[in-house]
Amino acid sequence: MLLMVALCLICTYKTISATDGGQDTSHKPQLDYSSLALPRQHIPYFLNNNKRVAKLCKEDPLCHFKGDSSLKCSSHMQFCRATNLYLDLRSPRRGHERYKEDFLEMGETGGHCRLNSKALASEGTHKSPLQSWFAELQTYSELDFLPVDDKHCDVIIDRPTVFMKLDAGVNMYHHFCDFVNLYISQHLNNSFSRDINIVMWDTSVYGYGDLFSETWQAFSDHDIIHLKNFDSKRISDCHSEGMFRAFSQHVLYRLGVPQEGPKFINALKTVPSFEVRVVDYKYKEMPFLEQIHITHNSDVFIGMHGAGLTHLIFLPDWAVIFELYVAWWYNCQDESCYRDLARLRGVHYMTWQKRNKVFPQDKGHHPTLGEHPKFTNYSFDIEEFMRLV
């Protein structure tokens, strides 16, 4: 299922803060802070981009730009934005679950703010690993200290940071749900900077297999961070068709994948034949960037029903996706999967039409489920195939 929600916790730029142990009336401000005529919500961004002022403010007890924490979420906590977020990972309770719901206990996450506990508790109706951040933030609590106070943190992160809960990294369809959600989150956060951290929220002891890791380069200049890298530390993070087409162009541009023109149209002008290329997208034999370069320069993309058809996201606007084998004939329960994705992307979709001209080898053999139509081979009538093409 492709979830059109943003499964990311965006931590905006840090407001640098310092505690005041008592104001010295003889002390004069190091800067005329009244000249900073900015809305309060813009101050963190201003300080992040003006390091000299930020340093002065941190050292100056008379600087009144001392940001408290904040936590703002959309309905059902599908997307959240936090500032001066405190995480206590000194006693991580890791196991086999990637999204352990009670991973953080009361007092291990929160902020220096006034919390509307009733509003927070009411957002748990969609609690689920990949649908909401409620499980991770249900223990968010009011703190009686500023998270960025050096006495309370082992690590202070001042780069904008995105927390993500990821789907299967070995399946292109499922993993690109992650990338699309991240792209939507960038729109919601109104920032496309690649100078950000991306932290993989994973409460298990396992690593993460990622066959499409090159795609992260479209979103961040830095390596992806696993949450367990912060174990034993206390951390403060201070800081439709059109959408899918824009996502495709965004990733292709950031990864430097060129478009070399509609080959079929050019070929039809000169010779009455097609140029055909058969490719086997095996990640061990063909790097992912080479795969999407081939896809992006294809006019007709033909493939069997499966996650590899997610490549259709990177087809040029004039292309056609031809999905072989209609899933509903054999009760695979996802017959509209790639038809819907093609519609969202805005490319033409076609599929096999005549059931009596496709031939399964047998009923399929799943290692644990027994007979299953996705686990067998199929052959197709050649004349019908050529007619459709």
C-alpha positions in Angstrom: 0.0 0.0 0.0 1.3 3.4 -1.0 0.7 5.7 1.9 0.3 9.3 0.8 1.4 10.6 4.2 4.7 11.9 5.4 6.3 9.4 7.8 9.0 11.8 8.8 9.7 13.8 11.9 11.3 17.0 10.7 13.4 18.8 13.3 13.9 22.4 12.2 16.9 24.6 12.8 18.1 24.9 16.3 17.5 28.0 18.4 20.7 28.2 20.4 20.1 28.7 24.1 21.9 29.2 27.4 20.7 29.1 30.9 20.8 32.3 33.0 21.9 31.9 36.5 21.0 35.4 37.5 21.2 38.6 35.4 24.1 40.9 35.8 22.7 44.4 35.5 26.1 45.8 34.7 26.4 43.6 31.7 25.7 45.3 28.3 24.3 43.4 25.4 26.9 42.4 22.8 24.5 43.2 20.0 21.5 45.4 19.4 19.0 42.6 19.4 16.1 45.0 18.8 17.4 45.4 15.3 16.5 41.8 14.5 12.9 42.6 13.5 11.9 39.1 12.6 8.8 37.0 13.5 9.7 34.7 16.4 9.3 31.5 14.3 12.0 32.8 11.9 14.6 33.3 14.5 15.9 29.7 14.5 16.5 29.8 10.7 18.2 33.2 11.0 20.6 32.0 13.7 21.4 28.9 11.8 22.5 30.9 8.8 24.2 33.6 10.8 26.8 31.8 12.9 28.4 34.9 14.3 25.1 36.2 15.8 24.3 32.7 17.0 27.6 32.4 18.9 27.1 35.9 20.5 23.6 35.0 21.5 24.7 31.7 23.1 27.4 33.5 25.2 25.3 36.5 26.0 22.9 36.2 29.0 21.0 39.2 27.7 20.1 37.7 24.4 16.4 37.0 24.5 16.3 34.7 21.5 16.3 31.7 23.8 14.0 29.2 22.1 11.8 26.8 24.0 10.8 23.5 22.5 7.9 22.9 20.3 6.1 19.9 18.8 3.5 20.3 16.1 1.8 17.4 14.3 -0.8 16.9 11.6 -3.9 14.8 12.2 -3.2 11.3 13.6 0.5 12.4 14.0 1.3 11.4 10.4 3.7 14.3 10.1 5.4 16.1 13.0 7.8 19.0 13.3 9.8 19.6 16.4 12.3 22.1 17.7 14.7 21.5 20.6 13.7 17.9 20.9 15.2 15.9 23.7 15.9 12.1 23.4 17.4 10.0 26.1 18.8 6.8 24.6 21.1 5.8 27.4 19.1 2.6 28.1 17.8 1.4 24.7 15.5 -1.6 24.8 16.4 -3.1 21.5 15.1 -6.5 20.3 13.8 -8.0 17.1 11.0 -5.4 16.5 11.9 -2.7 14.1 9.2 -0.4 15.4 8.9 -1.2 19.1 5.9 0.8 20.4 7.2 1.2 24.0 10.8 2.0 23.0 10.8 5.3 24.7 9.4 5.6 28.3 8.1 8.6 30.0 10.8 11.2 30.5 13.0 9.9 27.7 11.6 12.3 25.1 10.2 15.7 25.5 10.8 19.4 25.4 10.9 22.6 27.4 7.3 23.7 26.7 3.7 23.5 27.9 2.2 20.3 26.6 -1.4 19.8 25.7 -1.5 16.2 26.9 -5.2 15.8 26.1 -4.7 16.7 22.5 -1.7 14.4 22.3 -3.6 11.4 23.6 -6.5 12.0 21.2 -4.3 11.4 18.1 -3.6 7.7 18.7 -6.4 6.2 16.6 -4.1 5.5 13.6 -1.3 4.1 15.7 0.7 1.8 13.4 4.4 1.4 12.6 4.2 3.1 9.1 1.2 5.2 9.5 1.8 7.4 12.5 4.4 8.7 15.0 2.0 8.3 18.0 3.8 5.3 19.4 7.1 7.1 19.4 5.8 10.4 20.8 3.0 9.2 23.2 5.5 9.6 26.1 6.6 13.1 25.0 6.6 15.1 28.2 7.3 18.6 29.6 10.9 19.1 30.8 12.0 21.5 33.5 15.2 22.2 31.7 16.3 23.4 28.3 17.3 20.4 26.1 20.3 22.3 24.6 21.8 23.0 28.0 25.2 21.2 27.9 24.6 19.7 31.3 21.7 17.6 30.1 22.9 16.3 26.7 25.8 14.2 25.6 25.2 15.1 21.9 23.7 18.3 20.5 22.8 18.2 16.9 22.4 21.6 15.2 21.9 20.4 11.7 18.3 20.0 10.5 17.4 16.4 11.0 14.8 14.1 9.5 13.6 10.9 11.3 12.2 8.2 9.0 10.6 4.9 9.6 11.5 2.9 6.5 9.7 0.1 4.6 11.6 -2.8 3.0 14.8 -1.7 1.4 15.1 -4.7 -0.8 11.8 -4.0 -2.6 11.8 -1.1 -5.0 8.0 -0.4 -4.7 8.0 -0.4 -0.9 11.2 1.5 -0.5 10.1 4.2 -3.0 7.1 4.8 -0.7 9.8 6.1 1.7 11.4 8.4 -0.9 8.1 9.8 -2.0 7.1 10.5 1.6 10.4 12.2 2.2 9.9 14.4 -0.9 6.4 15.4 0.3 7.8 16.1 3.7 10.3 18.5 2.1 7.4 20.4 0.6 5.6 20.5 4.0 8.8 21.8 5.6 9.4 24.2 2.7 13.1 23.2 2.4 15.0 21.2 -0.1 18.4 21.6 1.3 20.7 18.6 1.2 22.6 19.8 4.2 20.4 17.7 6.5 20.7 14.6 8.6 18.5 11.6 7.8 18.1 9.3 10.8 16.6 5.8 10.3 14.2 5.2 13.2 14.7 1.5 13.9 14.4 0.0 17.3 15.8 -3.4 16.4 19.3 -4.7 16.7 19.5 -5.4 13.0 21.0 -3.5 10.1 19.1 -2.4 7.1 19.5 -3.8 3.6 19.2 -1.1 1.0 19.4 -2.0 -2.7 18.6 1.6 -3.7 21.0 3.6 -1.5 22.1 5.9 -4.3 18.7 7.5 -4.2 19.5 9.1 -0.8 22.0 11.4 -2.6 19.0 13.3 -4.1 18.0 14.3 -0.5 21.1 14.6 1.6 24.8 15.2 1.2 25.5 13.1 4.4 25.4 9.4 5.1 22.2 7.9 6.5 22.4 7.5 10.3 20.9 4.5 12.1 19.2 5.3 15.4 21.4 2.8 17.3 24.4 5.0 16.5 23.1 7.2 19.3 22.6 4.4 21.9 23.8 5.3 25.4 23.5 9.0 24.7 21.2 11.9 25.5 20.5 13.9 22.3 19.0 17.3 21.5 17.9 18.0 18.0 17.6 21.7 17.6 16.4 22.9 14.7 -1.5 13.3 -7.7 0.1 13.2 -11.0 1.8 16.5 -10.5 3.4 15.3 -7.2 4.7 12.1 -8.7 5.9 13.8 -11.8 7.7 16.4 -9.7 9.2 13.6 -7.5 10.5 11.9 -10.6 12.0 15.1 -12.0 13.5 16.0 -8.6 15.3 12.7 -8.1 16.4 12.5 -11.7 17.8 16.0 -11.6 19.5 15.5 -8.3 21.1 12.2 -9.4 22.2 13.7 -12.8 20.3 11.3 -15.0 20.0 12.7 -18.6 17.1 12.3 -21.0 18.2 11.6 -24.5 14.9 12.0 -26.4 12.0 9.8 -27.6 13.8 7.1 -29.4 10.7 5.5 -30.9 9.5 8.7 -32.4 12.9 9.4 -34.0 13.2 5.8 -35.2 9.8 5.8 -36.8 10.8 8.8 -38.9 13.7 6.9 -40.5 13.1 3.1 -40.5 10.0 1.0 -40.0 11.4 -0.9 -37.0 11.9 -0.6 -33.3 15.0 -0.7 -31.2 14.6 -3.3 -28.5 16.7 -3.8 -25.4 16.3 -6.6 -22.9 17.7 -5.8 -19.5 17.9 -7.8 -16.2 17.9 -5.3 -13.3 19.9 -7.4 -10.9 21.4 -5.1 -8.3 24.6 -7.1 -8.1 25.2 -6.8 -11.8 23.8 -3.4 -12.7 24.1 -0.3 -10.3 20.8 1.4 -9.5 21.8 4.6 -11.2 22.5 2.8 -14.4 19.1 1.1 -14.1 17.2 4.3 -13.9 19.2 5.8 -16.7 18.0 3.0 -19.0 14.4 3.4 -17.7 14.4 7.2 -18.2 15.5 6.7 -21.8 12.8 4.1 -22.7 9.7 4.8 -24.6 7.9 1.6 -23.9 8.7 -0.3 -20.7 7.5 -3.9 -20.7 7.8 -6.1 -17.6 6.2 -8.8 -15.4 3.9 -7.8 -12.5 6.3 -7.1 -9.6 8.1 -4.4 -7.6 10.5 -3.8 -10.6 7.6 -2.0 -12.3 8.2 0.8 -9.8 10.7 2.0 -12.4 7.8 3.5 -14.2 8.2 6.5 -11.9 11.3 7.4 -13.9 9.9 7.0 -17.4 9.7 10.1 -19.6 6.3 11.8 -19.9 5.5 10.3 -23.3 6.3 6.7 -22.3 4.0 3.6 -22.0 4.2 1.0 -19.3 3.1 -2.5 -20.4 2.5 -4.8 -17.4 2.4 -8.5 -18.4 0.0 -10.8 -16.5 -3.2 -9.4 -14.9 -3.0 -10.2 -11.2 -6.7 -10.5 -10.5 -7.1 -13.5 -12.8 -5.1 -15.5 -10.3 -6.4 -13.8 -7.1 -3.1 -12.0 -6.3 -5.2 -9.2 -4.7 -3.1 -6.3 -6.1 -4.4 -6.0 -9.6 -4.5 -2.2 -9.6 -1.2 -1.6 -8.0 0.9 -0.4 -11.0 -2.1 0.9 -12.9 -2.6 3.3 -10.1 1.1 4.2 -9.9 1.1 4.9 -13.6 -2.0 7.1 -13.2 -0.3 9.0 -10.4 2.9 9.4 -12.5 1.0 10.4 -15.6 2.2 7.8 -18.1 0.0 5.6 -20.2 -0.7 2.1 -18.8 -1.6 -1.1 -20.6 -1.7 -4.7 -19.7 -2.5 -8.1 -21.0 -6.1 -8.4 -22.2 -7.0 -12.0 -23.0 -6.8 -14.6 -20.3 -6.9 -17.5 -22.7 -3.6 -16.3 -24.2 -1.5 -16.4 -21.1 -0.4 -19.8 -19.7 0.8 -20.4 -16.1 3.3 -23.2 -15.7 1.5 -24.5 -12.6 -0.3 -23.3 -9.6 2.8 -21.9 -8.0 4.9 -23.0 -5.0 5.4 -20.6 -2.1 7.9 -21.9 0.5 5.4 -21.4 3.4 2.0 -20.6 1.9 1.8 -23.5 -0.5 0.1 -22.9 -3.9 0.4 -19.2 -4.9 0.1 -17.7 -8.4 3.0 -15.2 -7.8 5.4 -18.1 -7.5 5.3 -19.7 -10.9 6.4 -19.0 -14.5 4.1 -17.7 -17.3 4.2 -17.9 -21.1 2.4 -15.6 -23.5 0.9 -16.0 -27.0 3.4 -14.3 -29.3 0.9 -13.0 -31.9 -1.2 -11.5 -29.1 1.9 -9.9 -27.6 2.8 -8.3 -31.0 -0.7 -7.1 -31.5 -0.7 -5.3 -28.2 2.8 -3.8 -28.8 
